[in-house]
Amino acid sequence: MAGFEDEELEDGARAGGDGAAAAVETREEAARREGGAARREDAAAAARAQEEARAAEEAAEEAAKAEERLAAQERLAAEAAAKAEELRLAAAAAARAEAERLAAEARIAAEEAAAAEAARIEAEAQAKRDAIALARQTTKDALTRSIRLSGPKRKKLLRDLQVQWHPDKQLDSGEATRELASELSQLINEAMAKAKANAKARGEEW
């Protein structure tokens, strides 16, 4: 009996030891499972963090590239604006130069036209002066020549000169011509009066 009881006690002790060991093993397994889950969570968190870091890095790179593109566009826009301003200034300078050239040509043309008009007026005035001087001299020569003519011829010549230079026939002429007509008419009338007096003195009919 004693041996049997001892055996039962040993079996109970073993069973108790096995139960305690099983409990310990269960706790260890649970701890391992919890540790594995924690490690998996940590790994997942690390992976997420790494993915987020990679995404942030890619976003930063994309932002840098976008900033570079924007800076390049701004440089191109600034260069285009500078070129446009340069062209505008060149066009304005060319327009001013052309306007100045045209103005100079117009001024020269106006001066030449004025000089030509002045020359024309002077030429006309000189022609009138020459014509008046020639008419005066021609008439005086005719009066001188009439002295050598016979009575009837002299009378006819003087009559023709009186008609030609009568002031009433020069009303539409210039002032210089009217003055010449008045001057020559007086000389012709004087020559006519002298010729008439000489003819009477000689007893000739006039």
C-alpha positions as a Markdown table, in Angstrom:
| # | Residue | x | y | z |
|---|---|---|---|---|
| 1 | Met | 0.0 | 0.0 | 0.0 |
| 2 | Ala | 2.7 | 2.3 | 0.9 |
| 3 | Gly | 4.4 | 1.7 | -2.3 |
| 4 | Phe | 1.2 | 2.3 | -4.2 |
| 5 | Glu | 0.5 | 5.6 | -2.4 |
| 6 | Asp | 4.0 | 6.8 | -3.0 |
| 7 | Glu | 3.6 | 6.0 | -6.7 |
| 8 | Glu | 0.3 | 7.9 | -6.8 |
| 9 | Leu | 2.0 | 10.8 | -5.1 |
| 10 | Glu | 4.8 | 10.7 | -7.6 |
| 11 | Asp | 2.2 | 10.6 | -10.4 |
| 12 | Gly | 0.3 | 13.5 | -8.9 |
| 13 | Ala | 3.5 | 15.4 | -8.5 |
| 14 | Arg | 4.5 | 14.7 | -12.1 |
| 15 | Ala | 1.0 | 15.7 | -13.2 |
| 16 | Gly | 1.2 | 18.9 | -11.2 |
| 17 | Gly | 4.6 | 19.5 | -12.6 |
| 18 | Asp | 3.4 | 18.8 | -16.1 |
| 19 | Gly | 0.5 | 21.3 | -15.6 |
| 20 | Ala | 2.7 | 24.0 | -14.3 |
| 21 | Ala | 5.1 | 23.4 | -17.1 |
| 22 | Ala | 2.2 | 23.5 | -19.6 |
| 23 | Ala | 1.0 | 26.8 | -18.0 |
| 24 | Val | 4.5 | 28.2 | -18.2 |
| 25 | Glu | 4.8 | 27.1 | -21.8 |
| 26 | Thr | 1.4 | 28.6 | -22.6 |
| 27 | Arg | 2.5 | 31.9 | -21.1 |
| 28 | Glu | 5.7 | 31.8 | -23.0 |
| 29 | Glu | 3.9 | 30.9 | -26.2 |
| 30 | Ala | 1.5 | 33.8 | -25.6 |
| 31 | Ala | 4.5 | 36.1 | -24.9 |
| 32 | Arg | 6.1 | 34.9 | -28.1 |
| 33 | Arg | 2.9 | 35.5 | -30.0 |
| 34 | Glu | 2.6 | 38.9 | -28.4 |
| 35 | Gly | 6.2 | 39.6 | -29.2 |
| 36 | Gly | 5.8 | 38.5 | -32.8 |
| 37 | Ala | 2.7 | 40.6 | -33.2 |
| 38 | Ala | 4.5 | 43.5 | -31.7 |
| 39 | Arg | 7.5 | 42.9 | -34.0 |
| 40 | Arg | 5.1 | 42.7 | -36.9 |
| 41 | Glu | 3.4 | 45.9 | -35.9 |
| 42 | Asp | 6.8 | 47.5 | -35.5 |
| 43 | Ala | 7.9 | 46.2 | -38.9 |
| 44 | Ala | 4.7 | 47.4 | -40.4 |
| 45 | Ala | 5.1 | 50.8 | -38.7 |
| 46 | Ala | 8.7 | 51.0 | -39.9 |
| 47 | Ala | 7.6 | 50.0 | -43.4 |
| 48 | Arg | 4.9 | 52.7 | -43.3 |
| 49 | Ala | 7.4 | 55.2 | -42.0 |
| 50 | Gln | 9.8 | 54.2 | -44.7 |
| 51 | Glu | 7.1 | 54.5 | -47.3 |
| 52 | Glu | 6.0 | 57.9 | -45.9 |
| 53 | Ala | 9.6 | 59.0 | -45.9 |
| 54 | Arg | 10.0 | 57.8 | -49.5 |
| 55 | Ala | 6.8 | 59.6 | -50.5 |
| 56 | Ala | 7.9 | 62.7 | -48.7 |
| 57 | Glu | 11.3 | 62.6 | -50.5 |
| 58 | Glu | 9.6 | 62.1 | -53.8 |
| 59 | Ala | 7.2 | 64.9 | -53.1 |
| 60 | Ala | 10.2 | 67.1 | -52.2 |
| 61 | Glu | 11.9 | 66.1 | -55.4 |
| 62 | Glu | 8.8 | 66.8 | -57.4 |
| 63 | Ala | 8.4 | 70.2 | -55.6 |
| 64 | Ala | 12.1 | 71.0 | -56.4 |
| 65 | Lys | 11.6 | 70.1 | -60.0 |
| 66 | Ala | 8.4 | 72.1 | -60.2 |
| 67 | Glu | 10.3 | 75.1 | -58.7 |
| 68 | Glu | 13.0 | 74.6 | -61.2 |
| 69 | Arg | 10.5 | 74.5 | -64.0 |
| 70 | Leu | 8.8 | 77.6 | -62.7 |
| 71 | Ala | 12.2 | 79.4 | -62.3 |
| 72 | Ala | 13.0 | 78.4 | -65.9 |
| 73 | Gln | 9.7 | 79.7 | -67.2 |
| 74 | Glu | 10.2 | 82.9 | -65.3 |
| 75 | Arg | 13.7 | 83.2 | -66.8 |
| 76 | Leu | 12.2 | 82.6 | -70.3 |
| 77 | Ala | 9.4 | 85.1 | -69.7 |
| 78 | Ala | 11.9 | 87.7 | -68.4 |
| 79 | Glu | 14.2 | 87.1 | -71.5 |
| 80 | Ala | 11.2 | 87.3 | -73.8 |
| 81 | Ala | 10.1 | 90.5 | -72.1 |
| 82 | Ala | 13.6 | 92.0 | -72.3 |
| 83 | Lys | 13.8 | 91.0 | -76.0 |
| 84 | Ala | 10.3 | 92.5 | -76.6 |
| 85 | Glu | 11.4 | 95.7 | -74.9 |
| 86 | Glu | 14.6 | 95.8 | -76.9 |
| 87 | Leu | 12.6 | 95.4 | -80.1 |
| 88 | Arg | 10.2 | 98.0 | -79.0 |
| 89 | Leu | 13.0 | 100.5 | -78.2 |
| 90 | Ala | 14.7 | 99.7 | -81.6 |
| 91 | Ala | 11.4 | 100.2 | -83.4 |
| 92 | Ala | 10.8 | 103.4 | -81.6 |
| 93 | Ala | 14.3 | 104.6 | -82.4 |
| 94 | Ala | 13.9 | 103.6 | -86.0 |
| 95 | Ala | 10.5 | 105.4 | -86.1 |
| 96 | Arg | 12.1 | 108.5 | -84.6 |
| 97 | Ala | 14.9 | 108.4 | -87.1 |
| 98 | Glu | 12.5 | 107.9 | -90.0 |
| 99 | Ala | 10.3 | 110.8 | -88.7 |
| 100 | Glu | 13.4 | 113.0 | -88.4 |
| 101 | Arg | 14.6 | 112.0 | -91.9 |
| 102 | Leu | 11.2 | 112.8 | -93.4 |
| 103 | Ala | 11.0 | 116.0 | -91.4 |
| 104 | Ala | 14.4 | 117.0 | -92.7 |
| 105 | Glu | 13.5 | 116.1 | -96.2 |
| 106 | Ala | 10.3 | 118.1 | -95.9 |
| 107 | Arg | 12.2 | 121.0 | -94.5 |
| 108 | Ile | 14.7 | 120.9 | -97.3 |
| 109 | Ala | 11.9 | 120.6 | -99.8 |
| 110 | Ala | 10.1 | 123.5 | -98.3 |
| 111 | Glu | 13.3 | 125.6 | -98.3 |
| 112 | Glu | 14.0 | 124.6 | -101.9 |
| 113 | Ala | 10.4 | 125.4 | -102.9 |
| 114 | Ala | 10.6 | 128.8 | -101.1 |
| 115 | Ala | 14.0 | 129.5 | -102.7 |
| 116 | Ala | 12.5 | 128.5 | -106.1 |
| 117 | Glu | 9.5 | 130.7 | -105.5 |
| 118 | Ala | 11.6 | 133.6 | -104.4 |
| 119 | Ala | 13.8 | 133.1 | -107.5 |
| 120 | Arg | 10.7 | 132.9 | -109.7 |
| 121 | Ile | 9.3 | 136.1 | -108.2 |
| 122 | Glu | 12.6 | 137.9 | -108.6 |
| 123 | Ala | 13.0 | 136.6 | -112.1 |
| 124 | Glu | 9.5 | 137.9 | -112.9 |
| 125 | Ala | 10.3 | 141.2 | -111.2 |
| 126 | Gln | 13.5 | 141.5 | -113.1 |
| 127 | Ala | 11.8 | 140.6 | -116.4 |
| 128 | Lys | 9.2 | 143.3 | -115.7 |
| 129 | Arg | 12.0 | 145.8 | -114.9 |
| 130 | Asp | 13.9 | 144.7 | -118.0 |
| 131 | Ala | 10.7 | 145.0 | -120.1 |
| 132 | Ile | 9.9 | 148.5 | -118.6 |
| 133 | Ala | 13.5 | 149.6 | -119.2 |
| 134 | Leu | 13.3 | 148.3 | -122.8 |
| 135 | Ala | 10.0 | 150.0 | -123.4 |
| 136 | Arg | 11.3 | 153.2 | -122.0 |
| 137 | Gln | 14.4 | 153.1 | -124.1 |
| 138 | Thr | 12.5 | 152.0 | -127.2 |
| 139 | Thr | 10.0 | 154.8 | -126.8 |
| 140 | Lys | 12.7 | 157.4 | -126.3 |
| 141 | Asp | 14.6 | 156.1 | -129.3 |
| 142 | Ala | 11.3 | 156.4 | -131.3 |
| 143 | Leu | 10.9 | 159.9 | -130.1 |
| 144 | Thr | 14.4 | 160.7 | -131.1 |
| 145 | Arg | 14.0 | 159.0 | -134.5 |
| 146 | Ser | 10.7 | 160.9 | -135.1 |
| 147 | Ile | 12.6 | 164.2 | -135.3 |
| 148 | Arg | 14.1 | 163.1 | -138.6 |
| 149 | Leu | 10.8 | 162.1 | -140.1 |
| 150 | Ser | 8.6 | 164.2 | -142.3 |
| 151 | Gly | 5.6 | 165.9 | -140.9 |
| 152 | Pro | 2.9 | 163.3 | -141.7 |
| 153 | Lys | 5.1 | 160.3 | -140.7 |
| 154 | Arg | 6.2 | 162.1 | -137.5 |
| 155 | Lys | 2.6 | 162.8 | -136.7 |
| 156 | Lys | 1.6 | 159.2 | -137.3 |
| 157 | Leu | 4.4 | 157.9 | -135.2 |
| 158 | Leu | 3.6 | 160.2 | -132.3 |
| 159 | Arg | -0.1 | 159.4 | -132.5 |
| 160 | Asp | 0.7 | 155.7 | -132.4 |
| 161 | Leu | 2.9 | 156.2 | -129.4 |
| 162 | Gln | 0.2 | 158.3 | -127.7 |
| 163 | Val | -2.4 | 155.5 | -128.1 |
| 164 | Gln | 0.1 | 152.8 | -127.0 |
| 165 | Trp | 1.1 | 154.6 | -123.8 |
| 166 | His | -2.1 | 156.3 | -122.9 |
| 167 | Pro | -2.6 | 155.8 | -119.1 |
| 168 | Asp | -6.2 | 154.7 | -119.7 |
| 169 | Lys | -4.9 | 151.6 | -121.6 |
| 170 | Gln | -2.7 | 150.6 | -118.7 |
| 171 | Leu | -5.3 | 150.5 | -115.9 |
| 172 | Asp | -5.1 | 146.7 | -115.6 |
| 173 | Ser | -1.3 | 146.7 | -115.7 |
| 174 | Gly | 1.0 | 146.7 | -112.7 |
| 175 | Glu | 1.9 | 149.8 | -110.8 |
| 176 | Ala | 5.4 | 150.0 | -112.5 |
| 177 | Thr | 3.8 | 149.8 | -115.9 |
| 178 | Arg | 1.2 | 152.5 | -115.1 |
| 179 | Glu | 4.0 | 154.7 | -113.8 |
| 180 | Leu | 5.9 | 154.1 | -117.0 |
| 181 | Ala | 2.8 | 154.9 | -119.1 |
| 182 | Ser | 2.4 | 158.1 | -117.2 |
| 183 | Glu | 6.1 | 159.0 | -117.8 |
| 184 | Leu | 6.1 | 158.1 | -121.5 |
| 185 | Ser | 2.8 | 159.7 | -122.1 |
| 186 | Gln | 4.1 | 162.9 | -120.8 |
| 187 | Leu | 7.2 | 162.7 | -123.0 |
| 188 | Ile | 5.2 | 161.8 | -126.1 |
| 189 | Asn | 2.7 | 164.7 | -125.4 |
| 190 | Glu | 5.7 | 167.1 | -125.1 |
| 191 | Ala | 7.2 | 165.8 | -128.3 |
| 192 | Met | 3.8 | 166.1 | -130.0 |
| 193 | Ala | 3.5 | 169.7 | -128.8 |
| 194 | Lys | 7.0 | 170.6 | -130.0 |
| 195 | Ala | 6.4 | 169.0 | -133.4 |
| 196 | Lys | 3.1 | 170.8 | -133.7 |
| 197 | Ala | 4.7 | 174.1 | -132.8 |
| 198 | Asn | 7.6 | 173.6 | -135.2 |
| 199 | Ala | 5.2 | 172.7 | -138.0 |
| 200 | Lys | 3.2 | 175.9 | -137.4 |
| 201 | Ala | 6.4 | 177.9 | -137.2 |
| 202 | Arg | 7.3 | 176.5 | -140.7 |
| 203 | Gly | 3.8 | 177.2 | -141.9 |
| 204 | Glu | 3.1 | 173.5 | -142.3 |
| 205 | Glu | -0.3 | 172.0 | -141.6 |
| 206 | Trp | -0.3 | 169.6 | -138.6 |
